[in-house]
C-alpha cells in the first residue's frame, strides 16, 4: 500500500494480508494497529511522533524526516533500520539479526551494542562522540561529520574488502598518528579507510563578501588602490556567503603563507570575477563544497576554480586571436584530466587515505614538470598522500606519452575549440551542424525501414541499438567535419610536445 501526497490525517484498519506499507508527505499523526504479516514499513516526511507495536515479521523499518521521539521494542527478525533525520535521542536494544543501521542526521550521542551480523552502518552528520565495538562483518561504514575523536581497535580488524569513511571528524592528533602507523605497516590487512586532514575547530563566522574580498585586493598600476565596494551588490547572489568563507579559508593555506605573489594572483582573479557575471556564478557555485577546515581541500578547490576560468576564457573568445594560447590551455586541461585518472587509480590501492591529498599531491608535485600554470605551488599534507617518488615519475611519463599520442584527437571534442570555430567560421560551422541533423534523420529512417522489413519496427531493443548505431556514425561524420575546420587554425600547433 502506497500513500503519498494526500491530505489524509488518519487511516482506517489495515488489512491482515498487507505486506508493505509506504507513507510519504501526508499530515498523518497516528497509525492504526499494524497487521501481523507486515514485512516493510516506510514512513517519510509525516508528523508522526510515535509508532504502534511492531509486528514480529517486520523485516525493514524506515522512518525518516519525522518528529519521532522514541521507538517501540524492535522485532527480532528486523534486518534494516533507518531513522535518518528524526529527533530520536536514544535507541532500544538492537535485534541480533539486524544487517543495516542508518542514523544519519539525528541528535544521537551514543549507540547501543551493535549486533554481530551488522554489515552496513551510517552515522553521518550526528553529534556522536565515540563508537561502540564494530562487528567484524561490517562491510561499509559512513562516519562523516561527527564529533568522534578516537576509534575503537575493532575497526582495524574488519575485512580488507570493507570500506570506512571518516571524513570531517575531529580526530585527535594521537588518533591520526596511530592510524598512520597501523595502516602503513607492510602486513596491514584491514579495511580501506578514507579520512580528511581537517583539524578540530569551531565554525568561523562568515563575513560579508566585500570584506573578505578586500583582504585580497591589491593596487594596480592602471587603477591605483583597489576597492571592494563593487562587490557589495554581489552579496545577494547565490552561494556568495560560501565564497566569502572560501576566501577566508584560502588565507590560511600554505600558498597564502609561503608563496610570493600568491595574493597578487588571487587579486587578479577576483578582478575578472567582478567583471564577468557568468564566470562569477560558476565560481560561487563551486564554493559550497570548498569551505573546510582542511586547507588542502581549499587549495584543490582553488585549482578547480582556476580550471573553470581557463575554459571559460577560451569559450568566450579570449584566445580567438591567440591560437598558441588556446592550444596551451587545452594541453593543460588534458594533463589535468589524465592526472585525475591516475589519482583515482592510486586512491583505490591505498588502505588509509584522504583522497584530497592524492588528487592535489599529483598536481602540486608535477606542476613544473607538466607546466600546470593553473595549479598552486604549495600544499600542507603531501606526506599522508601515499604518493611515492616512483609514482610521480611514472605519472609524468604516462601523462606526457598520452599527450603526444592522444591530444590531437582529444582536442577535437573540446568545447572551447568548438566555440572558437563557431566564431571564426560561422557559415562553415552552421553547415556542419545542418549536415549532422540531416545525416541523423536520413540514416535513421533508412535503418528504420530495414527494421520494418524484418518485423522489428516495434522491438524496443532493436530500436535502441539502431538509434545508438546511427548516433555513433553521425558523431564520427561530425568529428570528421570538425577536423577539417580545426586544421585551418591548428595546423602546426599539434606536434608532439614532449621528447
N, C-alpha and C positions, 0 to 999 in steps of 0.2 A: 504494500500500500504506500503510494507516494502522495504527500500533501504538501503543496508549495504555493506561496504567493496568494493565499486566500485570506479572508477576514475571520476565519474560524477562531473562536475563543474557547471552544470545548469540543470533545469528541464523545460520541456515544460508545457503548460497549463494543470492544473489538472481537472479531470472530475467532473461535478456538483454533481454526486451521491456519491462522496468519503466521507466516514465517519471517517476513521482512517489513519493517515499518520505517519510512523515511519522512521526516517532517522538517521543513525549512522555511524561514522567513514569514511565519504567521504568529499572531498575538496569543498563542496558546499559553495558559498559565498553569495548567494541570493535565495529567494524563490519567485515563481510566486504568483499571487493572490490566496488566499485560498477560496475554494468553500463554499457557504453559509451553506451547510449541514454538514460540518466537526465537529465531536464531540471530537476527540482526536488528539493532535499534540505532538509528542515525538521526540525531536532532541537531539542527544548526540555526542560529540566529533567532531564537524564540525567547520569551521572558520567563521560561520555566525556572523555578527556584528549587524544586525538589522532584525526585523520582519515586514512583511506587516500587514495591518489591520486584526484584528482577527474577525472571524465570530461570530455572536450573539449566535449561538447554541453550541459554543465550551464548552465542559464540563471539559476537562483535558488539561493543558498546562505544558509540562515538557521540559525545556531547560537546559541541564547540560553539564559542561565541554566545553563551547563555549564562545568566546570572546564578548558576547553580552554586549552592554554598556547601553542600555535602553529598556524598554518595551513599546509597544503601549498601548492605553487605553484597559483595561480588560473588556470583556463582562460580563453583569450582571449575566448570567447563569453559570459562571465558578465555579466549585466546588473544583478543585485541581490545585495548582500552585507549581511547583518545579523548582527552579533556582539554585540548588546546583552547586558549582564550577564555577560560572560565575563571571565576574568582575563588576557586577552591583553595583552601589553605592547608588541607590535610587529606590523606588518602587512607581508606581502610586497608586491612591486610590484603595483599595481592594473591590471587589463586596460583597454585603451583603450575597450572597448565598455561599461564599467560606467556605469549610469544612476543607481543608488540605493545609497547607503552610509549605514549606521546603526551607530555605535559607542557608543551611549548606555550609561552606567553601567559603562564599562570603565576600567582604570587607564592607558590610553594617554596618553602625554605629548607625542607628536608623530605627524604623519601623513606618509606618502609623498606624492609629487606626485599631484595629482588628475587623472584623465583628462578630456579636453576635452569629452566627451559627458555628463558628470555633470549631472543635473538636480535631485537631492534629496540633502541632506546632514544627518545627525543626529548632534550631538556633545554632547547634553545630559548633565549630571552626569559630567563627566570632568575630570581634572587637566590637560587640555591648556593649554599656556601661550601658544601662538601658532598662527595659522592659516597654511597654505600659500597660494599664489596660488589664487584662486577662479575656476574656469572660467566663461566668460560665459554658458553655457547653464543654469546653476543657477537654478531657479525657487523653491526652498524650502530655507531653512537654519534648523535648530534649534540654536542655540549658547547654551544656557541653563545657568547654574550651572556655569561652567568657571573656569579660572584665567587666562584671556586678559586682557591689559591694553591691547593695541593691536590695530588691524585693518589688514589689507592693503588697499592702494588699489584692488585689483581688485574689492572689494565694491561700490564706487560705480559700477562700470561694468556692473553687472548690469541686466537689463531692468526697466522700470517695472512690469512685471507680476510681478516677483519679490518675495518676502517673506523678511525676515531677522529672526529672533527672537534678541535679545541680552540678555534679562532676567537679572538676578542674576549679573553678571560684574564683576570688579574693574577696570573700565576706568579708566585714568589720567585725571586732570583734563584733561591736554592732549588726550587722545583724545576726551573728551567735548566739549571746546570745538571741536576740529576737526570733529567730527560736526555740531555745531550750525551751524557756519559754512558747511560744504559744503551741508548739506541745507536750509538756509534761503535759499539763493540763488534768485533768481527763475527761473533757467533750469535748475534741477536736474531731471534726467530719469532718475535711478537708481531703485533698489528702495525699497519700503516697509521701514523699519527700526523694530522695536519694541524698546525698551530699558527699563531701570529706573534710577532715580537712586540706587540703593543704593551706599553707599560701600564701599570695600575694607576689611574689618575681620575680625578673628578672632572665631569664635563665642564668645559670652559664656557663663559658667557659669549654669545655671538654678538659681535659689534656691528653697528650699521656699516653697510658695504663701503660707503665712501671713506670711512675712517680706516678700514682695512687696506683699501687701495692706496690711501695717502702715504702709508708707511713704505710703499714700494716705488712710488713715482719719483723720477729724478729729472732735474732740469735738462733741457736740450739746448744746443747752440742756436737753433732756429727760433724756439718759442720761449726760452728763458725758464724761470721757475715753473714747475708743473703744479697744477691744481686738480684736486679730486672732486671739485664741486660738480663737474659734468656727470659724475657717477651717481649723484643723488636720485635722479629720475629712474635709474635702473633698479633701485631698491625694491620696487613693486613687481619686478619681473619674476617669473617662475625660477625657483632654486637660487635666488640672489643670496639668501641667508647662508645656504650651503657653500656658495662660492666665497663668501666673506670668511666663513670658518676655515675653508681650504687655504686661503691666503695666509691666515694667521698660523695655521699648522705648517705651511711652507716655510715660514720664517724661522722655524725651529729645526730645519733639516740640516744635514751635513753640507749641502750645497750653499745654503744661506750663510752658514758659519765660516766656511773654509774656502769657497771658490771665488776668487776675484772676478768681478764683472758679472756675477750672477744676478745681482739686484738690477743692473742695467738691462740685462736680457729680459727679466720679468717686466720691467718698466716699459720696454719697447713692445712687448707682447700685449700688455694692458692697454697701451695706446691704440693698437689695432682693434682690440675688443671693443673699446669705447666707440670706435667709428664704424663698426660692422655689426649691425643688428643680428644678422643670420648667424655669424660665427659666434657671437656672444651667447645666443640662445643655445647653440650646440655645446658650448663650453660649460655654461651654467648647468646644463642637464647632466653633464659628466661629474660635476662636483658632489652630487648627492652621495655617491659611493666612495668619494675620495677623502672625506673627513674622517680622520682616525688618529688615535694616539700612537700608531706605528708610523714613524716618519718615512720609512721606505715605501710604504703604501702610498703616501702622499707624493713622494718623488716619482714613483711609477705612474701615478695619475697625471702628473705634470707632463711626463714624456708623452703619454697618450693624447693629452690635450694639444700638445705641440704637433703631434702627427695629424690631428684633425685640422689644425691650422694650415699645415703643409698642403694637404689635399684640397682644402677649401680654397686656398690661394690659387692652386692650379686650376680648379674648376671655374674660378671667377676671372681668369684671364691674366693673372699676374705674369705667367710665362709665355703668353702668346707670341711675344717678340724675343723671347729668350729660350729657344729650344734646348740648348745645353742645360739650362736651369731646370726645365721640365723633365728632361731625362734623368738628371741628378736626383730630383725629388722622387721620381718613380723608382730609381735604383734603391734609394734609402727605404722606401716602403716595402720593396721586395725583400731587402735584407732583414728588416724587422719582422716581416711575416715568416720568413724562414727561421729566425731566432725563436719566435713564439712556438713554432712546431717543435724545435729542438728542446726548448724549456719544458714543454708539455710532456715530451717523452722522458725527460730527466726526472720530473716530478713523480712519474709512475714507477720509477726504480727506487725511490727513497722511502725509508720507513718512517722518518720523522722530519717533517718539512713545513716551513712557511713558504707556500708556493710563490708568494710575492717576492721573496728574496731570490728565488730561482729565476723568475722572469726578469727582474731588474738586474740580477747579477750578470747574466749573459750580455744584456745591453750595455751595462756600465763598463764591464771589463773589456768588451770588444769595441768600445766607442771609437777609439783611434784606428784600430786595425781595419774596421769596416766603414770608417768615415761616416759615423752616425751623428750628423750635426744637430738633430733634434733631441738627442739624449743628454741628460745631465752628467756631470763629471764625477759626482760622489754618491756614496751610499753608506749606511751605517753597519748593516748586519750581514755583509757578504760571508763572514766566517760560518754562518749557520745555513748557508745555501746548499751545501753539499757538492758544489761545483769544484772540480779539480783543475789543475793546470792542463792536464791532458784533455779534459772535457772542453776547455776553451780552445785549445789548439785544434781539436777535431771539429768543433763548431765553426771556427774561422775557415778551415779548409772546405767544409761542407757548404757553407753559405757562398763562398767565392766560386766554387765549382758549379753550384746550382745557378748562380747568376750568369756565369759565362755561357752555360748551355741552355738556360730556360728563359732568361729575361726578354729576349727578342719576341717570344710568343706571349709571355705574361703581360707585357705592356699593352698588347692589342686588346686585352679585356679591362684595362684600367680606365675607370670613368673619367678622370681628369683629361686623359688623352682624347676621349670621345668629345669632351666639352671643347677642347682646342680645335678639333677637326670640324665641329659644327660651326664654330665662329669663322674659321679660316676658309672653309669650303662649303658654305651653306647650301648651295644648289646641289652639289655632289652628295652631300650628306642626306638631303631630303630625297634624292633619287634612290639612294641606298636603302633608306627606311621604307619607301614605297615598294621597292623590289622585294624586300623581306616580307612585307604584308601580302603582296601578290603571290610570292612563292608559296607561302603557307596555305593560302586559300586554294591555289591551284593544285598543289601536291596533295593536300588533304582530301580534296574532292576526288582525285584520281584513286587514292588509296581506299576511300570510302566506297567507290563504285566497285572496286575489286572485292571488298568485303561483302557487298550485296550479292555479287555473283556467286560467292561461296556460302551464302546463307548466314554470314556472321555480322550483319549490319546492326543487330540488336545485342550482340555479345559485348558486355561491359569490358571484359579483359582485353578482347581484340581491339576495341575502340581505344582503350588506354594505351596499348602497345603501339598502335598505329599513330596516335597523337604524339607519343614520345619520339617515335622514329622520325616523323615529319619535323618535329621541333628541333631535333638534333641536326638533321640535314639543313634546315633553314638557318640555324646558328652557324653552321660551317660555311654556308654561302655568304652570310652577312660578315663573318670574320674575314673571309677572303676579300670582300669589298673594303673592309676597314684596312686590311694590309696594303692594298693599292693606294688608298688615301694617305695612310701613315708614312709610306715610303717617300711621299713628296716632302715631308718635313723632317723625318727621322733618318734619312739616308746619311750614312757616315757617322751617326751617333750611337749605333748599337753594336759596335765591335766589342769583342771580349774585353772586359775591364781589367781582369786580373791575369797575371802571368804565372 
